[in-house]
Amino acid sequence: MCESCEVGWDQGSFSARKTNRNSLPGGEESLLLGRREFLTASSLAGVAALGGLSVWAEGAETEGEKPILPPKEKKPARIWTVFLYPPEEVVLAGKMEDTWANEKWFTWPGSQFQYAEQHKKFTVQIHQMAQRLGLEISIRPEPIWQKAKLEEFIAEAKEADLDAVLVVNFYNTLSGAAYRLATEAAPTAIVYHALGANHQLPPEPLRKSEGFYYIHSMENFAEIERALRAVRARKMLAQSRLLRVAGGVRQMNQEVEKTLGVEIVAIPAEEFNATFDSIEASPAILEEAMAFKKQATRVVDVADEAFADAIRAHHAVQKIVRRYGADAITIQCLMLKHRKPCYSFAWHNGQLFPCGCENHLDPTLTLMLGRWLLDRAGFQHNPEFDTTENLYFGAHCTCAWKLHGPQGPSQEFWVRPFFHQLPKTPALDVQWKPGEPVLLVRYNVGKDSLCCWSGKVISSPGCPPTGGCATRVLVELEGLEDVCQAYAGPHPVLFCGDRRDARCFKAFCRMYRLSWVSNI
């Protein structure tokens, strides 16, 4: 008999199911934990992990001002973890609920897999991931192998109103149980299927279904963490507020972006202008401006007065962010003249507070996604294409010099004038490291799609011979006969990261039903 065709009590569990994954009833977690005696890993100690990272520069305005909107409460994503395998004594006693029970047969991975030891090893690793990511993960200490226990777990998971379940499957004939957990227990799921715990082709419904992320690999803890990052990202985005500052807005209005769940608050540009104008170019402001100037490798044609205006804009950004309890901001910034926030956006993005240019939702939400999936800043830019050498070129004025997280290395940068409009406000010319792996990413609002292309940095070409804007980067994208195929619209975002990092975005797309356009 072909083991890949084995069925037991899970027969038929791969059939299509119509489940309402968005209307799970609430329940009392304390009762469930009392019944199941779950092990819980809760990492709430790291404020930054839950979005409480301070973005206020030393010397920023701190005088009391009653907020118009309070910050949104941040709660960690709640995930239950369950292991699927029968204890050895169950198989040897012929009590495993599958078609091999009479033969007392260990299906794949076999009798020497050391199931209990693997269970302990994975438990330790998952706890550590929870601590790193700020997740609340409850781990069921006993494995599930019986149909009755599976039904009980699914019912209790639904009552608990979880964000996701993590299923670790160590046994071939329990793949049907894994599928049921992935599609019935929570809004989404991660299914880890150990390599060698399957026979021949992995089950097609697990490989190809949407709404959960399937990992079939060998002790691939890094991939489990990437999927957990996707759950964290969706939870945090749904608890985030994006502030839009736009000239066409006459009064504050609010809406919610349906796919990511981000609250979007729009306010008039006049409020930013008035806030900027209320901040004087004081000695403290000038001191902060000169400290910024000293960080630059070179300054090209930018006066000290313009540096002071950049810091005034920086403080204005921080004041309106506090005023509206925002977790990200985008400003219609091109025509602000001396008020342009190019420096402020570069600094904030480097501190993992996403700032998008030109009041453009798609790149700002992409920056927010990258903040939670990668813990890194992204570079929103305008694309160009060297069609002769088949190379990608991006340029813009707000590139962070902290591209690998706040604690990561700083990129060398020049300060030069904004390229398109007087007065000569300071913008950063950040030097990207040749050979650095990068990801070109764009989330498309209203289309439920995400584009992600992998490549590597060739250089940061000078101006001249290239133009565009202050930071310029030349990239070779992988596997494209025509580099123009990577165009997904204006203002994509470039992140430092390789093909493995791209799978964080891929996991997010699989779990939350976005179409995935990529060379990965």
C-alpha positions in Angstrom: 0.0 0.0 0.0 1.3 3.5 -0.9 1.9 5.4 2.4 1.2 8.7 0.7 -2.4 7.3 0.2 -2.9 6.3 3.8 -6.0 7.4 5.6 -7.4 6.9 9.1 -9.9 8.9 11.0 -8.8 11.9 9.0 -10.2 10.4 5.8 -11.8 13.1 3.7 -10.3 15.9 5.7 -8.7 17.4 2.6 -12.0 18.1 1.0 -12.9 21.7 0.5 -14.4 23.4 3.6 -16.4 26.6 3.8 -15.4 28.0 7.2 -16.0 31.5 8.4 -12.5 32.4 9.5 -13.3 36.0 10.5 -16.2 35.5 12.9 -14.7 33.3 15.7 -16.6 33.7 19.0 -14.7 35.0 22.0 -13.9 32.9 25.0 -12.2 32.8 28.3 -8.5 31.8 27.9 -8.1 31.2 31.6 -10.6 28.3 31.4 -8.9 26.8 28.4 -5.4 27.1 29.9 -6.8 25.4 33.1 -8.1 22.5 31.1 -5.1 22.0 28.8 -2.3 23.2 31.1 -0.6 25.0 28.2 2.9 26.2 28.4 2.9 30.0 27.6 5.7 32.1 26.3 4.9 35.7 26.5 7.5 38.3 25.6 6.2 41.7 26.7 9.4 43.0 28.1 10.8 44.5 24.9 8.8 47.7 24.3 10.2 48.0 20.8 8.8 44.6 19.9 5.3 45.8 20.4 5.6 49.1 18.7 6.6 51.2 21.6 9.9 52.2 20.2 10.7 55.8 21.0 11.2 57.9 17.9 11.9 61.2 19.6 15.3 62.6 19.1 17.3 64.0 22.0 16.2 67.6 22.4 12.8 67.1 20.7 9.9 69.2 21.9 8.3 67.7 24.9 6.1 70.4 26.4 2.6 69.2 27.4 0.0 69.3 24.6 -3.3 67.5 24.9 -3.4 64.9 22.1 -6.2 65.0 19.6 -6.1 61.2 19.3 -4.5 58.9 21.9 -2.0 56.2 20.7 -3.6 52.9 19.7 -3.2 50.2 22.2 -0.7 47.5 21.2 -1.4 43.9 22.2 0.9 41.0 21.1 -0.3 38.4 18.6 -1.7 35.3 20.3 -0.8 32.0 18.9 -1.4 28.4 20.0 1.1 25.7 19.1 0.2 22.0 18.8 2.3 19.0 17.9 1.0 16.0 15.9 2.4 12.6 16.5 1.6 9.4 18.4 3.6 8.3 21.4 5.7 5.2 20.7 3.7 3.0 23.1 0.5 3.9 21.3 1.9 2.6 18.0 3.4 -0.5 19.5 0.1 -1.3 21.2 -1.8 -1.0 17.9 -3.9 1.9 19.1 -2.8 4.6 16.5 -5.9 5.7 14.7 -4.7 5.0 11.1 -4.7 2.2 8.6 -1.4 0.8 9.9 -2.6 0.2 13.5 -3.1 -3.6 13.1 0.5 -4.0 11.9 1.8 -1.8 14.7 3.6 0.0 12.0 5.4 3.3 12.3 4.7 5.3 9.1 7.2 7.9 8.1 9.4 9.3 9.8 9.7 5.8 11.4 10.5 4.4 14.9 13.8 6.1 15.3 12.8 9.8 15.0 12.8 10.5 18.7 9.5 12.3 18.7 9.5 13.4 22.3 13.0 14.8 22.1 12.1 16.7 18.9 9.0 18.1 20.7 11.2 19.5 23.5 13.7 20.9 21.0 11.0 22.7 19.0 9.4 24.0 22.2 12.6 25.7 23.3 13.1 27.2 19.9 9.5 28.5 19.7 9.8 30.1 23.1 12.9 31.9 22.0 11.2 33.1 18.9 8.3 34.4 21.0 10.7 36.4 23.2 12.5 37.9 20.2 9.3 38.9 18.4 7.1 40.0 21.3 4.5 37.2 20.7 2.2 35.5 23.2 2.6 31.8 22.3 0.9 28.9 24.2 2.4 25.5 23.6 0.4 22.3 24.2 2.7 20.0 26.1 1.0 16.7 24.9 0.9 15.8 21.2 -2.4 15.2 19.4 -3.0 11.9 17.6 -6.6 11.1 18.3 -9.6 12.4 16.4 -11.5 13.3 19.6 -8.6 15.4 20.9 -8.3 17.2 17.5 -12.0 18.1 17.6 -11.6 19.4 21.2 -8.6 21.5 20.3 -10.3 23.1 17.3 -13.3 24.0 19.4 -11.3 25.5 22.2 -9.1 27.4 19.7 -12.1 29.0 18.1 -13.4 30.1 21.5 -10.1 31.7 22.3 -10.2 34.0 19.3 -6.6 33.6 18.4 -4.5 35.3 15.7 -3.0 32.1 14.5 -2.1 28.5 15.2 1.3 26.9 14.7 1.0 23.2 13.8 4.1 21.0 14.0 3.4 17.7 12.3 5.8 14.9 12.9 3.7 12.1 11.4 2.7 11.2 7.9 -0.9 10.0 8.5 -1.7 13.1 10.5 -1.3 15.4 7.6 -5.1 15.5 7.3 -5.3 16.7 10.9 -2.8 19.4 10.1 -5.0 20.6 7.3 -8.0 20.8 9.5 -6.2 22.7 12.1 -4.9 25.1 9.5 -8.3 25.8 8.1 -10.6 25.6 11.1 -8.9 26.6 14.3 -7.9 30.2 13.7 -7.9 33.0 11.1 -4.6 31.8 9.8 -2.0 29.1 10.5 1.6 28.0 10.1 2.0 24.3 9.3 5.5 22.9 9.8 5.8 19.4 8.3 9.2 17.8 9.2 11.2 16.5 6.3 10.9 12.7 6.3 7.6 12.8 8.0 5.9 12.6 4.7 5.9 9.9 2.0 6.5 11.0 -1.6 4.8 14.2 -2.7 3.6 16.4 0.2 -0.2 16.7 0.3 -1.4 19.1 -2.4 -4.0 20.9 -0.2 -1.2 21.8 2.2 1.2 22.9 -0.5 -1.3 24.9 -2.5 -4.1 26.2 -0.4 -4.2 29.9 0.6 -4.9 31.3 4.0 -2.0 29.6 5.8 1.7 29.0 5.3 3.1 25.5 4.8 6.7 24.7 5.6 8.1 21.3 4.6 11.7 21.3 5.5 14.4 20.0 7.8 14.5 21.7 11.3 14.0 25.0 9.6 13.5 27.2 12.6 14.4 30.3 10.6 11.4 29.7 8.3 9.1 29.2 11.3 10.3 32.6 12.6 9.6 34.2 9.2 6.1 33.0 9.3 5.7 34.2 12.9 6.9 37.6 11.8 4.0 37.6 9.3 1.5 37.0 12.0 3.1 39.7 14.1 3.1 42.1 11.2 -0.7 41.7 10.6 -1.5 42.1 14.3 0.6 45.2 14.7 -0.6 46.8 11.4 -4.2 46.3 12.5 -3.3 48.2 15.7 -1.5 51.0 13.9 -2.5 54.5 12.8 -1.1 56.2 9.7 -1.2 60.0 9.6 -1.7 61.6 6.1 -0.9 65.3 5.8 -2.4 66.6 2.5 -3.2 69.9 0.9 -6.7 68.8 -0.3 -7.9 67.9 3.2 -10.0 70.5 5.0 -10.7 68.7 8.3 -9.6 65.5 10.0 -11.1 62.4 8.6 -10.6 58.7 9.4 -10.8 55.4 7.5 -9.4 51.9 7.7 -7.4 50.2 4.9 -9.3 46.9 4.6 -6.6 44.4 3.8 -3.9 45.4 6.4 -6.3 46.9 8.9 -4.3 50.1 9.3 -6.3 53.1 10.5 -5.7 56.1 8.3 -6.2 59.7 9.6 -5.9 62.6 7.2 -5.3 66.2 8.3 -4.8 69.5 6.4 -1.3 70.4 5.3 -1.9 73.8 6.9 -1.6 72.2 10.3 1.9 71.0 9.6 2.9 74.4 8.2 1.6 76.2 11.3 3.4 73.7 13.5 6.7 74.3 11.7 6.3 78.1 11.8 5.7 77.9 15.6 9.1 76.4 16.1 11.9 79.0 16.3 15.4 78.6 15.1 16.7 78.7 18.6 20.3 78.0 19.7 19.2 74.5 20.7 17.8 73.9 17.2 21.0 75.2 15.6 23.1 73.0 17.9 21.0 69.9 16.9 21.4 71.0 13.2 25.2 71.2 13.5 25.3 67.8 15.2 23.5 66.4 12.2 25.8 68.2 9.8 28.9 66.7 11.4 27.7 63.2 10.7 27.9 63.8 7.0 31.0 62.7 5.1 30.6 65.7 2.9 28.2 68.7 2.6 27.5 70.1 -0.9 26.1 73.7 -1.1 23.7 73.6 1.9 23.8 76.6 4.3 23.6 76.3 8.1 20.2 78.1 8.0 18.8 75.2 5.8 20.1 72.7 8.3 18.2 74.6 11.1 15.1 74.5 9.0 15.5 70.7 8.5 15.6 70.3 12.3 12.5 72.6 12.7 10.7 70.3 10.2 11.9 67.3 12.2 10.4 68.7 15.4 7.2 69.6 13.5 6.9 66.0 12.3 7.3 64.7 15.9 4.8 67.1 17.3 2.0 66.2 14.9 2.8 62.5 15.3 2.3 62.8 19.0 -0.7 65.0 18.6 -2.5 62.2 16.6 -1.0 59.2 18.3 0.4 58.0 14.9 2.6 55.0 14.2 3.6 56.2 10.7 3.2 59.3 8.6 3.1 60.5 5.0 3.1 64.1 3.9 2.3 65.9 0.7 5.8 67.3 0.8 7.0 68.3 -2.6 5.9 72.0 -2.5 6.7 72.7 1.2 9.8 74.7 0.2 12.0 75.3 3.3 9.6 73.1 5.4 10.5 69.9 3.6 11.0 67.0 6.1 13.6 65.0 4.1 16.0 64.7 7.0 13.3 63.9 9.5 11.9 61.1 7.3 15.4 59.6 6.8 16.0 59.7 10.6 12.6 58.3 11.5 12.7 55.5 9.0 16.1 54.5 10.4 14.5 54.3 13.9 11.7 52.0 12.5 9.1 54.7 12.4 7.8 54.6 8.8 7.6 57.9 6.9 6.4 58.0 3.3 6.9 60.8 0.9 4.3 62.6 -1.2 1.2 61.5 0.7 1.4 58.1 -1.1 -0.3 55.2 0.6 1.2 52.3 -1.3 4.9 52.9 -0.3 4.0 54.1 3.2 2.1 50.8 3.9 5.0 48.9 2.3 7.4 50.6 4.7 5.1 49.7 7.6 5.1 46.0 6.4 8.9 46.0 6.2 9.2 47.5 9.6 7.4 44.5 11.1 8.5 41.7 8.8 12.2 42.7 8.6 12.8 45.2 11.5 14.5 47.4 8.9 14.1 50.7 7.2 13.1 50.8 3.5 14.0 53.3 0.8 11.0 54.7 -1.0 12.1 55.9 -4.4 11.3 56.6 -8.0 12.4 53.9 -10.4 14.5 54.2 -13.6 15.9 51.6 -15.9 19.2 51.1 -17.7 17.8 49.2 -20.6 21.2 48.7 -22.2 22.9 47.0 -19.2 19.5 45.7 -17.9 20.0 47.4 -14.5 17.5 49.0 -12.1 18.0 52.5 -10.8 16.3 54.1 -7.9 16.5 57.7 -6.6 14.9 59.8 -3.9 15.6 62.2 -1.1 14.7 60.5 2.2 16.9 57.4 2.4 17.7 56.3 5.9 21.4 55.9 6.8 20.4 53.1 9.2 19.3 50.5 6.7 19.9 47.5 9.0 17.9 48.6 12.0 18.6 51.2 14.7 21.4 49.1 16.2 22.9 48.2 12.9 25.7 49.9 11.1 25.4 53.4 9.6 25.8 54.0 5.9 28.1 56.8 4.8 26.2 59.8 3.4 26.6 63.2 1.9 24.2 66.1 2.4 23.3 67.9 -0.7 20.4 70.1 -1.8 17.0 68.7 -2.7 17.2 68.3 -6.5 13.9 69.8 -7.8 13.0 73.1 -6.0 14.5 76.0 -4.3 15.4 76.8 -1.6 18.3 74.4 -1.1 17.0 72.3 1.6 19.2 69.4 2.8 18.7 65.9 1.5 20.8 62.7 2.1 22.9 61.1 -0.5 23.3 57.7 1.1 26.0 55.4 -0.2 24.8 51.8 -0.6 27.3 49.0 -0.2 28.2 47.3 -3.5 27.2 43.6 -3.5 24.5 44.2 -0.8 21.5 41.9 -1.4 18.3 43.9 -1.7 14.6 43.4 -2.1 12.4 45.6 -4.3 9.0 45.6 -2.7 5.6 47.3 -3.4 2.3 46.7 -1.7 -0.6 47.7 -4.0 -3.5 49.2 -2.1 -6.9 48.0 -3.3 -5.4 45.2 -5.4 -4.5 42.8 -2.6 -1.2 42.2 -4.3 2.5 42.5 -3.4 5.5 42.6 -5.7 8.9 41.5 -4.5 12.1 41.2 -6.6 15.5 40.1 -5.3 18.8 41.5 -6.5 22.1 43.1 -5.4 23.5 46.6 -5.3 26.0 47.5 -8.1 26.9 51.0 -6.9 25.7 54.4 -5.7 26.5 56.3 -8.9 27.4 60.0 -8.7 25.5 63.0 -10.0 26.6 63.6 -12.7 26.7 61.2 -14.6 23.3 60.2 -13.3 20.6 62.4 -12.1 17.2 61.9 -10.4 17.5 62.9 -6.7 19.8 62.9 -3.7 20.3 59.2 -3.0 20.9 57.1 -6.1 21.4 53.3 -6.2 22.0 51.0 -9.1 20.8 47.4 -8.7 21.0 44.2 -10.7 17.7 42.2 -10.3 17.9 38.5 -10.6 16.6 36.5 -13.5 14.9 39.2 -15.5 15.5 39.3 -19.3 14.0 42.8 -19.3 14.5 44.8 -16.2 11.4 46.9 -17.0 9.3 43.9 -16.1 9.9 44.9 -12.5 8.0 48.1 -12.8 4.9 48.0 -10.5 4.2 51.7 -10.4 5.8 54.7 -8.7 7.5 54.7 -5.4 8.4 51.1 -4.7 10.6 50.4 -1.6 14.1 49.0 -1.5 15.1 46.9 1.6 18.4 45.4 2.5 17.7 41.6 2.5 18.1 38.4 0.5 15.9 35.7 -0.9 15.4 34.2 2.5 14.2 37.6 3.9 11.8 37.7 0.9 10.0 34.7 2.3 8.7 36.9 5.2 6.7 38.8 2.6 5.8 35.5 0.8 4.5 34.0 4.1 2.4 37.2 4.7 0.9 36.9 1.2 0.0 33.2 1.7 -1.5 33.7 5.1 -3.5 36.8 4.3 -4.5 36.0 0.7 -2.5 38.5 -1.3 -1.3 37.7 -4.8 2.4 37.3 -5.0 4.3 38.8 -7.9 8.0 38.0 -7.7 11.2 36.4 -9.1 11.5 34.4 -5.9 
